[in-house]
Amino acid sequence: MKAENKKRLLSLDILRGITVAGMILVNNGYGKSFEMLQHSKWNGMTPCDLVFPFFLFIMGVSTYLSLSKCQFQASAPVVRKVVRRTVLLFLIGLAINWFDHAIEGDWWCFGHLRIWAVLQRIALCYGIVSVFALLVSHRWVVPAIFVLLVIYTIILLVGNGYAQDASNILARVDNRLFGADHLYHKSPVDPEGLLGTISSVAHVLIGFYCGMRMKQADTVEKKVLQFLFLGAVLVIGGYLLSYGLPLNKRIWSPSYVMMTCGLAALLQGVLMVIIDLKGHQKWCTFFRVFGINPLFLYVTSEVLAIVLGHCGVSQMVFEGIHGVISHPQTASLFYAVYFVMLNFILGFLLYRRRIYIKL
């Protein structure tokens, strides 16, 4: 924990903040949520399916900006920082999964503890992309993205990767390596499983490449054009690819990677116009609160949701809201907004003191 004095790219903080607030919102509806606030059951994409891929895209951009400060030199301190952060994120993810059981009294849940989740995927992608950035020439970024997506496409096509059952190669690999007790149980395919990490790494590398192109541009106008151009190319490419490889968050399909990265790049370009060029920043505070401590607030939201759920507070608050708002989906949305505001208050206290908590 430390005070942060360095100038930050505000529009990137705002996109990050929008994404984290969105992650907390869609993860914490109570009861029956609106369709748009639920993940797609299989093929297809809802607005809810944008939040996690947006975060991975932003992480790619931020990784380039962060490692550029050391000229991508793999010095001992830099490598230690990358390894420490990777391991810490993975362990925090495991700890959240453990806490979900432990608070119910199942302290020794290691025989059926889920190994994978959002933070674990973030950890692996961050670690792999950072090592790549430090050890490999950046002229290989685009070829690496292409090769990863081609390899993953072949895996999906040969291994029945679009099957929504246990015959799916993603499910078979996870079950063989980790066992069913350590996987996601709400669908046959673990949405954060091992093989999906291949396309997720490509996803973060796309963000990394966009960060590189942005850094090379010498004016804000040129930076905006880079994001808008790359975003348009990716969205068109993702749309065309979806005819053979449908958009699918559960398996993190190649078309989904391209489409969501493209949309994130377009939104980043628009935000740069509004915030960095036009100077319209008064509306930014709410999202900046989430953007400057993103991982910390995401982790606290997960822990807070478990605690409030265990203590019965979540049910009590929702029933109070539902007593006033009879429509169940609307009541669920109001509960989710209430939960986002709880986390905003915590983040705002840190924001006012200019405190950044690094994970």
N, C-alpha and C positions, 0 to 999 in steps of 0.2 A: 504494500500500500504506500502510495507516495503522491505528493502534489505534482500536478502536470503543468509545466510552463511552456512546453513547446507548442508552436503553432500547428494546428491540425487542419486537414482538408475538411471543411465544414460540410460540404455536400455529401462526402463519403460517410461522415458521421451520421448525417440525417438518414441516408439510405439504410445504413446499418441499424439505426434506431427504429425506423419504420419496420424493418424486418424482424427485429427482436420483439418489439411490441406486438407485431402480427403473430409471431410464434407463440407468445404467451396467450394471446387472445384465442387462437384456434385450438390450443391445447387445453383450455380451461372453461369451455362451455359446460354447463351442468344440465343433465337430462338430454333432451332431444334438441340438437342444433339445426340451424338452417342448412340446406344442402350446400351452399357456397362456403360454409364454415366447416365442412367435413371433407376429408380426403376422398378422392375418387376410389371407388371400390376396386377397380382394376384399370383397364384402358380408359384414357381420357384425362382431363385435367380440370380441376376447380381452382378458384382463387386461393384456397387453402393450400394447394400444392405448390404455390410459388414461394412460400416463406423460407423453408429450409434451403432450397437451391439458391435463392437470393443470398442467403447468409454465406454459403460456400463460395459463391462468385465474389462477394465482397472480401472474404478471407483471402482469396487469390490475389486480388488487387492490393490488399493491405500487406500481404507477404512480400510482394515485390517492393513496395515502398519501404517496408521495414528493413529488409535485407540489403536494399540499395545503400542504406546508411553506412554499411561496412564494406561497400563495394563488392559484395558477394564473396568475400574472402572467408574460407572455412577455418577461421582461427579457433583455438581451443575454447575461448569464452563464448563465441557464437554457436559452436556445435553443442556446448553444454546447455546453452539457453534453449536451443531447438529440442534437444533430447528431454530436458527437464519439463518443458511445456507439453510436449507430446505425451510423456508418461503421466504427468499430472492430470491432464484432461481426460485421459483414458481411465485413470483410477477414480477420478471424481464421478465419471459416468457410472462405473461399477458401484461406487459407494451409494449413489442415488438409487440404483436398482436394489442394492442390499437394504437400504433404509426403508424402502417401500415394504419389504418383508419384516424387517426388524421391529418397526413400530407396531406391528400386529402381534409381536411376541415371538416371531420365527427368527431368532437371532442366528441360528446355525443353518442358514438357507443355502449354503454354498453348493449343495447337490442339485439345486434347481434354480440357481441364480442366473438371470439372463445376462449373457456376455455382451451383447451388442445393444446399442442405442445411439441417440443423436450425438452425444459428446464423444463416444468412442469413434464414430465415423469422422467427426471433426478432427480428432486427434490424429488418426491415421493419415488423413488427407493432408493435414498441415505438415506432419513429419515427413511424408514422402515428397511432397512438393518442395519443402524447404531444403531437403538433402539434394534433390535434383537441381534446385537453383544454385546451390553452393558448389556443386561438383561438376555440373554439365554446362557446356556452352549454351547460351540462350538462343542461339540460332536453331537449336534442336527442339524448342518448345512446341512449335506448330507440328513438326513431324511426330513428336511424342504424343500430342493430342490425337492426331490422326491414327497412329498405330494403336493406341489404347482403345479408341472407339471401334476400330476395325476388329481388333481381337475380341472385344466384348460382343460385338455384333455376331461374330462367328460362334461364340459360346452360346448366345441366345438361340441362334438358328439351329445349331447342331444339337443343343441340349434341351430343346423343348422349353425355351426360356419364357415363352408367353403363356404357358399352361398355368392355370390357377389351381394347381393341386400339387400333391407330393411328387409327381413325376418331373416337375420343374428342376432343372439342373442346379439352380440357386438353392433350392430347398434340399436337394440331395447332398450337395457338398457341405452345407451347414450341418445337416443331420449326421453325416458321416464324421466330420471333424469335431463337432462340439456336442452332439447329442440333443435330442428333442427337448430335454429338460432345461437346456440353457438357451433356448430360442424364444422368439416371439410366438405367442399362442393364439392370436386373434386372426391369423391367416396362415395358409400353408407356407408362404414365403416370408421370411424375416425381412422387413423393408430396410433394415440397416445391416444385412448380412455381409459375409466376407466378399463374395464375388462382385457384388454391387459396388464395392470400393474401387474397382477398376475404372468404371465410368465416372465415379465421383472424383477420382484423382484427375481425370481429364477435365472435369468440370472446374476444379480449382485452378488447373493450369490455364484454362481459358480466361479466368479472372486475372491470373498472373500475367498473361500476355496482354490483356487490356490495360493493366497497370503499367506494363512496360511501354506500350504505345502512348499512353497518356503522359508518362514521365518524359518521353522523348520530344513531345510537342512543346514548343516554347511559349505559347500563349494559351489563355483559357479558351479562346474561340477554337483553336486547333484541337485542344483536348476534348472539347464538346463534340467536334466533328468526328474524332476518332471513335468515341463511344457510340455516336449515332450511326456511323457507317458500319462498325463491327456488329452493333446490335441488329441492324437491318439485315445484314448478311446472315447472321446466325438464326434469326427468326424465320427468314425465308427458307434457309437450309433445313431447319428443324421441321417446318411445315411440310416441305417436299418429302423429307425422309420419313415422316409419320405415315405416309401411305404404305410403306413396306414394313416399317417398325413403329407401331403406334406409340403415342405418348403414354408413358406408364411410370408413375412415381415409385410404385412398389418394387419394380426391378431396376429403376433408374436408367431407363432406356436411352440409347444414343439420341433419339429425336427429342426426348425430354431434356437431356443435357443442353442441346443446342437451343431449343425453344426458350427454356428458362434463363439461360445465360444471355440470350439475345434480349429478352424482355428486361432483365436486370441492367444490361448495358444501356438500353434505350432510356430507362427510368433514370439512371445515373446521369446521362447526358441532359435530360430535361431538368433535373435538379440542379445541375451545374449552371444552366442558363438562368433559372429562377434565383438561385442563391448566390452564385459566384459572379455572374455577369450583371443581373438586374439588381442584386443586393436586397432582395426581399427575404429578410431573415427573422422577422418578428414572430412568425408562426413556428419557428424551428425548435424552440426551447423544449417542448414536450418530447419530441423525438430525439433531440440531442442528449437528453437525460439517459435514454436507453442506449444511445449510440456510443457514449464514452465509457460505459462499463457493461458491454453487451453480454459477455460470457458470465460475469458475476451475477447480473440480474436474471439471466436465464436459469442459472443454477439455483439461486434463491427462490425463483418462481416454482421450480420443480419441488424443492424441499417444502416450501410453504403450502403448496397444493396437497402434498402428502399429509402434513401435520393438520391442516384445517379439515381435510377429509376424515382423518382418523378421529379427531375430536368432535366431529359432528357439526362443526361451525359451517362448513360448506352447505350441508343440507338445510340448516336453520336459516342461513341467509337466502338461499334459493327459495325456500318455502315462503319467506317474507316477501321476496320479489314477486313470486308466482301468485301470492295472495292479492297483490295489486294489479299485476299484469297476467291475465288469464291465459293468453296465447303462449303455449309452452316454448316455442322456438324464440319468441321475443324475450321471454323471461330468461331463457338460457343465454341469449346475447347480452342482456343487461348484467347477468351474473359475471360473464366473461369480462365485460368492461369494468365492473367493480374490482375484479381480481387484477386486471391490468393497472388500475389506479393504485391498488395497494403496493404494487411493485414500483410504480412511478414515485410514490412518496419516499420509499427507501432510496431510490436512485437520485431523487431531487436533493436529499440531505447530503449525499456525496457530491453532487454537482455544485451545490452552493459552496462547499469547502474545496472545490477543485481537486477532488481526490479521485484517482484512477486506481482500480484494483486489478492488477495484472494476474492472469492465470497462466 
